């Protein structure tokens, strides 16, 4: 029986990368023109695989709208193979929900045209998430193709016993942490192993002799896959002629122009029983460690911060509020949300969100972030308006100013709320604007206090009044401008349930009583104390913390580390012979900026002298395209002062410290990290990943050569032993490393480099990230290891702000204080609350953070028992049970 060679025409299409988007876009138009012509003129041309992403169709038709019928015909005839995703994402740097929305929108877009390719397609993703098998199964896909993360072993197809992330074949089983398994297809010889097939005899003989041997080295069956294309590759117009020649020259093989559906079907039939299994996330753990590309998590960190901001807005604020408002309006903004999601997803391809493209690409990303965010804010504000108008505030006095606070996170949440409350207004129609402003500014302002719906006084900080311009935009008439007087309130919200709201009011008082209390216990060697922690702020700005629950002391937290970086946007490389510059021992300026009974804030100002850049040799090495591993550049001898200001916030009865660090970066070619030494004795740690809290080893494999071991995170990283632990949380700071000395958690704040890297010299001066930056992060302490999940939930909740809106005194159908959804589960992480596409169900999704069976209860007042859905929100024939399997992703629907 002949061996069969399946040749699949494709082009891996990075929408933007080493050229600006429109440069790639115009080449895409030419590519699709050629494909459509081939589909019509060459009957032997089987099909073209459109890289697993439907957005390519939108991009093409944006320029060639008249080609829509030709595109439809090619898809209907099977000549153009589309889907199943909307874009090819970097799965580690976008949220769990973003990964799902990519599948949902890809499915919806594919259905407009025809059947999607039944293959999870990750050809160039920079590592692969561990929950891919479960996610693919829940999306109706039983195979995944990928190019990175697994090391293929060719010699006698053997794998060493202590290697878990190698495969003896290009085909393998891939098992997720929950036990779900899919067929994994590794592009062992890359997705270009059949590129540019010669149609001339001598060249074809040499080409196929080499290529067949390379494919057979890893193939587990006699079905060989040849990918006819590569990055931005024009379609090979004479591919069928080249295939005919191959059949003449190699009669022992059958060469066919094919597609993934056919190849997978045939290959599966002959798949050996034992092809090996890889487990969990695939991040090239057993390579030399240089090309994991994990340092893209810290390239252009401003992109990651914006991405987190927009994801939290859409997933955790806008959608839950819109779902809650649907109960009142029977209207849900599907089209607007899809528009916002598509804008956001267009920033999620690996060369985009990873920050590893030319400057023009990342400049174009910013308006997409901003536009998606504004759409999310608009929808959220509309929903809030409907909700607060329906909240009964009739219990408050006539002269009060009510406002409603919503917790749209899936967790009990404690935090400080800031709200701007209008206390007086004068319309422009009442007079001249500046006179209205003066009248308000000069008018007497009464004393105020904040109360809850029971009339209890809430400790709060109320600012001095300010007058400013404002306007309303009524739905049925012209805009209405005015001047108004405002006060800003800061008040503590304690243990507010998930998906709940509570109503407060600013009311006049004659005797304002300030709650007495301070967490400042010592002024010399400043010491803060609450019921959970004792925090000593050392002269150099580092912190020593006593966790009262465990009695464990932590020293030198918040140490700043600076090193040089002569790598690129993909990979960090510290110059040889250079050490770290630390803030330890350098005097800091320490001042109290806020001291209330419920919150204390301290500002730490540190000044570090660091080199202004790399030395002159780096530019020469970059221009000569010297491999970063072999560069000899060092750091400049010219030092500049970098001022780093960190605000430390301690709240009453909280084991969580919050930090906000601000700096004006004017230095190049360097990396800045915050260090948190823990002295916790453990060989593993946990970090937030995609639908998973993943356990990773602190140490590298035997084959690892890179002196660093960077890793991805979203909300937190944790180190713990049986008795105590530390969770470092963050907002948009996706890179961390566990350093062996004192098992230190190193959180990257900024990494400044000057070139893209990869296959040539592409200068990227804007990747130096010059200018003002603000970073938000925190640290949380816990006792016994089971208690760590509470810190994880607090880290998730910390990324989701309370939503607050002022209202009036009125009656309403909603209680002043109530809960929309009740979520109970100590190891459950909520990722979505939204309407299904047909509005028939309220969709709730989340996952078990634990590797053990856990209980979860989700209830909605007035609703029947929920039903189980898959990730595509399709009904499943199984009951909702309260037990969650280890690492299970669960989506449920409440009938609307």
N, C-alpha and C positions, 0 to 999 in steps of 0.2 A: 504494500500500500504506500502510495506517495505521501511524503510530507507536504503539508499545505502551508503556503505563505500568504497571509492576509495583509494586503497593502491598503492602508487607510489614508486618504488624502486629508490634510488638515493644515491649519496655520494657528499656532498658539498666539492669540491676539491680546497683547497688553494694550489697553486703550490709550495709555500714556506711560512713558518711561524715559528713554534716553533722548526723546524728542517731545516737544509739547503735544498736547492732545490733538490739535487740528492737523499737525503733520502726520501723525499716525492715522487720523480719521480719513484724510484724502487718499492715503494708500489703501485703506480699507475699502473705499468706494471702488478703486481699481480692481482690488481682489474680487469683490462680489460681482462686478461686471464680468470678469473673466470666468468665474464659476458658473454664472447663469448662461453664458455663451456656450461653455463646455457641456452643460446639462442639455442644451438643445441640439448641439451639433455632433457630439460623440456618443453614440449609443452604447459603447462599451464602458463609458465613465459611470461607475456604480454610484458614487456619492461623495460629498464633501462633508466632513465633520466640522461643525461650526463652533468648535472649542468649548462646548458645554454651556454657552452663555447666550441668552436671548437678546441682550441689549445690543448685540451686533446688528440685529435686524432693524432696531430703532435708529441706530447710528447711520446705517446705509440709507434707509428710506427718508431720513431727514434731508439728505442731499438728492436722492433719486426717488421722489414720491411716485413718479410715473411707473416705477418698476414693481409696484406692489403685486400686481397680478402675476408677473414673472416669478417673483419670490414665492408666491403661493403655489404656483404650478410646480416649481422645483421641489418644494416641501411635500406636496401631495404625491408627486411621482417618486418620492424617496431619494431624490438627488441631493437634497440639502437636509442634513441631520441636525436637529436643533435641541436645545435644552440639555439637562433639566433645570439649570440654575439661571438666575438673572445676570449675575456677574461671576467671575472667578475671584473669590475673596481670599484674603489672608485670614484663615479661620481663628488664629490665636489672638489677633489684635482687634477683633470686633467681638461684640457681645454674643452670648448664647442666642438671644432673640434675633440679632442681626443675621446670624447664620441661618436661622429658621425662616426669617422673612425673605432671605435670598431664595430659598426653596419655594416658598409660597408664591412669591411674585413670579419666579421662573415658571412654576407650574401654570399659573393663570395666563401668562403671556404665551407659553407653548400651546395651550389649549386653543388659543385664537387661530393658530396656524395648522396644527396637526400633532401627531404623537411625538413625545419627547424621547430622547435616548435614555434607556433605563440603566444609567451608570452614574454613580457619584464620581464626578470628574475633578481631580485636584492635581493637574499635571505639574505645576510649578509652585504649589503652596510651600511656604518656608517652614516645613514641619507640619504634621497632621495631628489634629485633636484626638484625644483618646476615646471620646464618645462617638466618633464617626460611625462605628458599626451600629450602635443603637439608633442613632439619628437616621442613618440610611434605611434601616429596617422600618422605622416608623414613617418614612417617606415613600415606602414601596419600592425601594432600591435594594438589590441583594448583592451588588458588587461595587467596588470603588477602585479607581485607577489613580496612581500617584507617582511622582517622580523622586520624592525626597523622603528621608526619615529611616529607611531600612538599608542596611549594607548587604548587597548580594555577594554570596561566596561562590566562586566558580570552581575551585579546585575539587574535583570529584563530588561537587555539590554537597560538601560537608559543612556543618556548622559546629563551632566549638560549644561545649556544654555550658560554659558560663556566659555565653552571649545570647541575649534575649531579643535583640533587635537586628538580627541578621536572618537571611533566608537563603536556603540552598537553591531556590528557584525564583523565577520572576513571578510565579503564581504562588499564593499562600493564603491561609486563612488569617483573618484579622479579627481578633476578639477584643471587645470593649470591657471596661471594668465591671459592667453588670452581667457579662456572659454572652451578650449578643455577638453574633459572628456573621461576617460577610466575606465574600471572596475578594481578596486583595490582588490587584494587578500592578506590579512594579515596573515602571519603564527602566529596566535595568541598564539598558544601553541608551537611555534618554528617549524623549519623544521625537527624536530626529534620526532614529536608526535606519530609516528607509528614505531619507531625504535626497532629492535630486538624483533619481535613478537614471543611469546612463541608457541612452537609446542607440548606442554604438557598440559594436561587438567587443572589441578589446577592453574598453573601459568597463563594459557590463560584466565581463568575466572577472576582472579584478574586484569590482565592486561587490558582486554577489558572493564570491569566494570568501571575502572578509566578513561581510554582513551576516551571511548564513551561519558561519562559524561562531560569531559573537552571540547571535540569538540562540543557537542550540546550546551554548555554554550554560544558559540559565533556564531554558524552557523545560517545563515538566511534561509536555506532550509533544506530539508531532505537528501541532498547530502553532506556527510561528507568526508573531505580530510585527509588522513593519510600519512605522509611522512616517508617512511621506509628507514631511513638513517640519517647521521649527518656528521660532519667534518671527512673526510678521513675514512669513515666507509666502511669496506669490505662488499661486497654484501651478503645479507642473502640468503644462498643457499637453505634453506628449506622454503622459504617464501610461496610458493604455498601450501605446506603441512600445514603450520600454518594458512593460509587463509581457507583451507578446514575445519580445526578444528573449526575455528571461526564460520563458517556457521552452523556447528552442534550445537555449544553451544549457539548461539544467533539467533534463527530462525526468530525473528522479524526484523532482519537486513539482507541485502544481501552484503556480502563482495566480492569484486572483485580486482584482480590485474589489475591496470589500468595505465593511462598516462594523461598528462595535457590536451591534445586535447579532449579526451573523457569527462574528468571531467568538463572542462569549458563549453562544449556544453550542457551537461545535467544540470549542475547547473544553467546556464543562463535561461533555459526554465522555471525554477521555482523561479527565483529571485523575491522577493517582489518589489513592486513599490517604496517603501520607505525604503531604507537600509542606508540612511545617505550619506553625502558627506563631504570629507575633501578637503582642498584647499591649493594649493601651495606646498612649500617645507615641507617635513616631517622630523623633526629633534628632535623628543621627547621633543617639547617645553613645554608640560604639564605633565612632570614627575618630579622627584626630582632633575634632572639636573646633576646627577653624571655620568650617563652612556650614555651621548650623544656621547662620544668619539671624541668630537670636538678638544681636545688637540692633537690629532694625526696631526693636521695642523702645530704644532710646534715641533713635534718629529723629530730629525735628519733633521734639516732645510736644511742642505746641499743637501739632496735629492730633496727637493722642488725647490731649486735654480737651480740645474742641470735640473730638469724636465722643468722648465720654459724656460731655455736656449734652450733646444732641441725643445720644442714645438714652440717657436718663430722662430727658425731656419727653421724648416720644414714648418710650416703653413704660416709664414709671410715673409720669405725671399726666401727659396728655391723654393717653389711651384709657387709663383707669377713670379719669374724670369724665371723659366722653361716654364711657360705659355707664357710669353712675347717672349722668345727665339723661341718657337714653330712657331711663325709667320715667322721666318727666315729659320728654319731648317726642319719644318714639322716632328719633332721628339720630343717625350716626354718620359722621363725616368720612365714609370710606374713601371717596375719591381724593379728598384733600390729604388724608393720611397716606394713601398710596403714593401720591405726588411727593410728599415729604420723605417717605421711605426710599423712593427711587433716587432722589437727590442725595440722600445719605449713603445709600449703597454704591452710588457712582464714585464715592471716595474710598471704597473698601477693597478694590483689587490690590494684590500684594505689592505692586510697585507704587501704589498711591498711599495707602494708609501706613505702609512701612517706612515712608519717608525716604525712599531710595531711588528717586528720580531726579531729573534736572529741575532747577528752580522754577521754571515756567509752569511745570506740572503742579507743583504744590501751591503756587500762587492761585491757580485756577480752582484748587480744592476749597479755598477759604470761602468764596461766595456760596458754594454748595452747602457747606456747613451752616453758614449764616442764614441762608434761605430756608433750609430744612428746619432750623431752630425757630425762625420767625413763624413759620406755618404751625409748628407745634405749640408755640406760645399763644398764637391767635385762637387755635381750637380749644386750648386749655382755658383761656379767658372766657370764651363763649360758654363752655361747659360750667365754669365757676359761676358765671352770671345766672344761668338757669338754676343752679343748685342753691345759691345763697338766697335767691328770690323766693325759693320754696322752703327755706329753713325758718321755723317759727322763732322769732325774736321778741315776741310780745311781752315776755316777762321783764324785759329791761325798762328802765325809766325813759320818759319822753326825751329828756335832754342827753341821753347816752348815745354813744357811737359804737354800735355792735360791729364785730368782725368774726368771721368763721375761719377756723384752722382745719385743714384737711391733711391727714396722713395717708398718702397714696402708696406708701411702701407696703410690702407684705410682711412687715415685722413691727412689733411693739417698738416705739421710737421715743427717745428722750433727746431734746435738743433745745437750743435757744432760738426763738422765733423773732425776726425783725419784721415789723409791720408799720407802714406809713398810714396814719389815720387823718383824714380830713375832718377839721372841726368847724370850719366856717368857709362860706363861698360867696363870691360876688360875680355876677354875670357881666360880660362885656356890654350887654345892652343896658346895664345900669349906669354906665359912665365911661370915663376915659381910662384906659388900662392902667397907666402909671398912678393915677389918683386912686383907683381901686386898690392897687398894690399898697400904696402908702396908708390908706384907710385901714386895711387889714393888719399891716405891720405895726401900726400905732395903737390898735385896739387892745384892750386888756384881755389877757388869757387866763382863765380860771385854773386852779389846781386840779389835777386829775389823779385818778387811781384806776387800776384794771381789776375787773371782777369777772367771775365765771357765771354760768347760768343759775347757780345756786346762791349767788350773791357773795361768795367768798372772795376776799381780796387776794389777788395774785401778786407776788413780788415782781416788780418790773422797773425798768429804767425808762423814764419818759424824757425825751429831749426838749430843749427849748424850741418854741414854735418857729417855723419858717414859712414864708409866703412865696408861692411860685405859680407860674402859668399852667393851665390845664385845659383840656377840651373833652367833650363827649361827641361820639359819632352815632346819633340815633339812626335806626334802620329806616325810618319813614320821613326824615327831614334833614335839613342842612346841618353841618357841624355847629357845635355850641361851645364857644370859647369862654373862659372864665379865669379869675384869680382865686386862689384858695389858700387858706392857712392850714398847715399840717404840723403834727408832732410825730416823731418816730419812737416806737416802743420796742424795747427788748424784754421778752419775758420767757421764763423757763416753761417748757412743756415736758411733763414727766409721764413716762410709761403710757403713751397714747397708743391704743390698739391699732393693729393693721387695718387699713381701709376704713377709717373712721373719721368723724369730724366732731368738733367741739366749738361752742360759741362763747365768745368773751365780749366785753364791752369796756370802752373807755368812758368813765363817768366822772362828773364833777364832784369835788370833795372840798371840805373846808379845813380838814386836818389831815394832811398827807403824812402817813406813817411809813417810815423806811424800815424795812426788816433789818435788824442788827445782825452782824455776823461777818467774819472774814476768814478766808482760807490761808491768809498770810500769817505764819507763826513766828518767823524770824526775819528780821530785816538784814542783819549781817549774815553773809552766806545765805542769801534769801531762801527761805523754806516755806513751802506750801503744804497744806494738809487738809484732807477731807476724810470721810469715813472709810475710804478704800485705800488711799495712797498717802505716803509722805514723800514729797519731791524736794530735793535740794538742788538749787541752781548754783553750780560752781563758778569760780571766778573766770574760767575760760569759756563759759557758756554751755558746757555739757551738763547733763542731768544725772543725779543719783536718785534712784527711786526705790522705796520700800513698798512692796505689795503686802498690805496688812493681812490679807486673807491667808497668805502662805508663809509670811515671814521672810520671803526671799528678797535680797537686795540686788539691784541692777546698777552698774556703774558706767559712767562715761557715755551714756546715751546721748544722741544728738551730736556726735563728733562729725565734723565736716572733713571730707577727704577730697583732695584734688590731685589728678595725675594728667600727664600729657596723653594725647591720642593722635597717632599718625596713621590711623586706619582710614576708614571711609564710612559711607552711610550704612553699609551692611555689617561691618566688622570693626570692633574696637581693637586697637593695638597700642600698647604702652611702649614708648621709646625704650630701647635697651639701656641699661645702666642708670635709669632714673627711678627715683622713689616717690612715694606719696608725700604731699604736703598736707599736714593735719592741723586742725584748729586747736588741738589739745595743747594746753600750756600757754596759749596766746590770750592775753586779757581781753575780756568782752565788756561792753557797756550793757548794764542790766537795769531796766526801769519797769515800774508798775504803771500800766496804762488803764486798768480797770479793776476795781475791787468791790464786788457786790456780794451779797449773801449767797447768791446762787451761781456766781461765776467770777473767776479771777483771770486776768490776762496780764502776762509779762512779756516785755519786748527784749530780745537779746540781739545786740548788734555786734557782729564780728568782722574784723578787717583782716584779710589775708593777702599777703604779697605773693602773686603767682606769675609765671612767665606770660608775656603778652601773646605768645604763639609758639609754634614749633620754630626750629631754626631754618635758615635759608635752604638747607639741603632738601627739605621736604618737597618744596615746589619743583625742584629739579627731578627728584625721584618720581613725583606724580606725573610730570610731563613725559618722562621716559617710560612710564607704565611699569615701574619696578613693583613686583609683587609685594604687597604690604608686609608679608612675613619676613622679607629680607631687607627692609628699609633700615638705614643707619641714621636717619635724622634724629635729632634730639630736641630739647626745648630751648627756647631763646634765653639769653642771659639777661635780657631786659625784663624787669619785673614791674607789674602794675598792681595797684591796690583794688581788691574786690571787696565791697561791703555787702555783707549778707545779714539781713534782718529777719529774725524769726519771732513770731508771736506764739506764745505757749498759752493755751486755754485749758484751765481746769474747771470742771463743773462739780457742783455739789453731789455727793453720793455716787460718783462715777469713777470707774477704774480705767476710763479712757481719756487720754490726753490728746488734744488736737493741736496741730502745728500749721502755721502758714508762713512760708519762707518767701521773701522777695529779694531779688537782686537785679542789678543792671549789668548784664554780661557784655564786656568789651574785650574779652580775651578770645583767642582762637585756639583750635587744636587741643582741646582739653575735655576732661570729664569731671563732674562734680557729683559726689554722693553723700548721703547721710548714713552714718553708721550707728547701728544699735547692737552693741555687744550683749550677749545673753548669758553666757557661761552655762547654758543648758546642755547636758550631756545626751546627745541623741545623734543617730546616724542618718535620720531622714527628716524631712520637713513637709509641710502641706501648703498648697497655694490654690487660689481660685482660678479655675480654668473654664472651659466651655461645658456647661451642664455637669461640672465635676469639681470637687475639691480633690486635687490630685496629690498623691504622695510621691515625692521625688527624693533620690539619694543626695546626701550632702557632698559625697565624694564622686569623682569622675571614674570612668572605666579605665582599664589598663592601656587602651590604645590612645587615650586622650593626650594631646600635646599642647593644646592651647592653655596658657597659664591661668586663664579665667574660665568661669563656667556660668555665663549669664542665662537667665531664665525669664519666661513670660509670666505675668500675672494680670488680673483685672482689678480686684478690690482689696486683696490681702495676701500676706504670706505669714505662716505661723511656725514657730518652733516650740515643742513641748516635750516634757517627760511625764512620768506618772503623776507627779505632784504639782507641777506648775508649768506655765507657758506664757508666751508673748505673741501677740498678733500685731503686725505692722500693716496698717491700712493706707490707702492712697486714693487720689482722684486723678486718673489719667496719667499715672506714672507706672508704665507697664513693665519696667525692667528691674530685676533684683538679682542679687547673688548672695549665697551663703558662704561666708569666709571662714576658713578653718580656725583661725585664731579667735577663741572665745565664742565659737559658733555665732559669728556676727551677721546680722541681717544688714546688707548694704543696699540701700534704695537709691537708684539713679535719679537725680534731679534734672541734669542737663548733660548732653554730650554734643560737643561742637567740632565739626569736621568740615573740610573744604572740597571734597570731591565725592562723586557718586560711587565710583568703584566699579567692580565687575570686569567688563571686557575691554575697557579703554580708558581714556582720560576725559572725563566730563567734569569740569569745574562747577562747584555748587557753593558759591560764597554765602548764599542765604542759609545753608545748612550749618553755618557757624552760629546761628541763633543769637546774633547780636541784639542787644536791647533789653527792655524790662521784662522780667518773668516773675510769676507768682506760682508757688507750688503748695498744694494742700495734701496733708497726710496726717497720720496719727499713730498712736500706740495704745494697745489695750492689754491688760494683764488678767490672767485667770489662774485658778487652782487646778484641781484634778483634771485629767485630760478630757473627760467628757464635757467639761464646762467650756471647752474651746468653741463649741458650736454657737454659743451665745455671742461670743466675740465676732464670729463670722457674720452672724445676722446683724450685729451692730455695724460692722464694716459695710455691708450692703446698704443698710438703712442710712448710713452717713452720706452716701452718694446721692440720696434722694431728698431734696429739700421739702419742707412743709409747703403747702399751697395755702395762701391766705388772701381773703378778699373782704373788704369792708362792705357793709350793707346798712339797711335802715331798720327801724322798729316796725315789725309787721307780723301778721299771722301767716302760717304756712303749713303745708302737709307733711313736711319733714320735721322730726324732732330737733331740738337745739343741740342735742348730743346723741349720736347714734353710730352704729357700725354697719357698713354695707355688706362686707364679707367677714366671716369669722374664720381665721386660719390658725390652727393649732398643730404644731409639729416642731420639736426642738432641733431636728436636723433637716428641716425642709426649707428650701430656698425658692422663693416665688420669682418668676421671670416675666410673667405676662398676665394682665387682666384686660380683656378687650372683647369686642363683639365679633362673632363669626361673620364671614363675608355676606351671608344671606340674612343676618340679623336674627336668626332663629335661636342662637345660643349665646350666652355669656361664656367666654372661653377663659379658663384659668390654667396656667401652666407653671410647673416648677420641677424641682428634682431633689432627690435624697442626697445630701452632702456626705452621708455616712456609708461605710462599707458593710454595714449591718442592716438587717431588717428594722424598719422604723415605722412608727404610727404617725399618720397625718389625718387631720379632720378639717374639711373645708365646707362651710355651710353658708347658705344665703337665705335670709328670712323670707318666707313666703314662696320659696321655690321648691319644686319637687326634687327628688334625689337626682344628682348629676349623672351623666353618662360618660363613658371613656371615649376619648378621641385620640387619633394619631397626631403626628406633628403637622400634617396637612389639614387638621381639624375635621377629619372624616370620622363618622361614627363607627365604633368597634363593637362587636358582639361580645362584650364582657362587662361584668358589673364593676362598679367602683367600690373598692374595698379600702379599709382604713390603713392596711399595711402597705408600706412601700418596700420593694426589694432594694437590695444594696445598689446604690447609684442609679436607681430607676428615674427616668424622665417621665413625668405624667402630665397629660393634658386632659382636662375634664370640661364638660359643657353643661351649663344650667339652661334648661328650656326657657326661652323667652315668652 
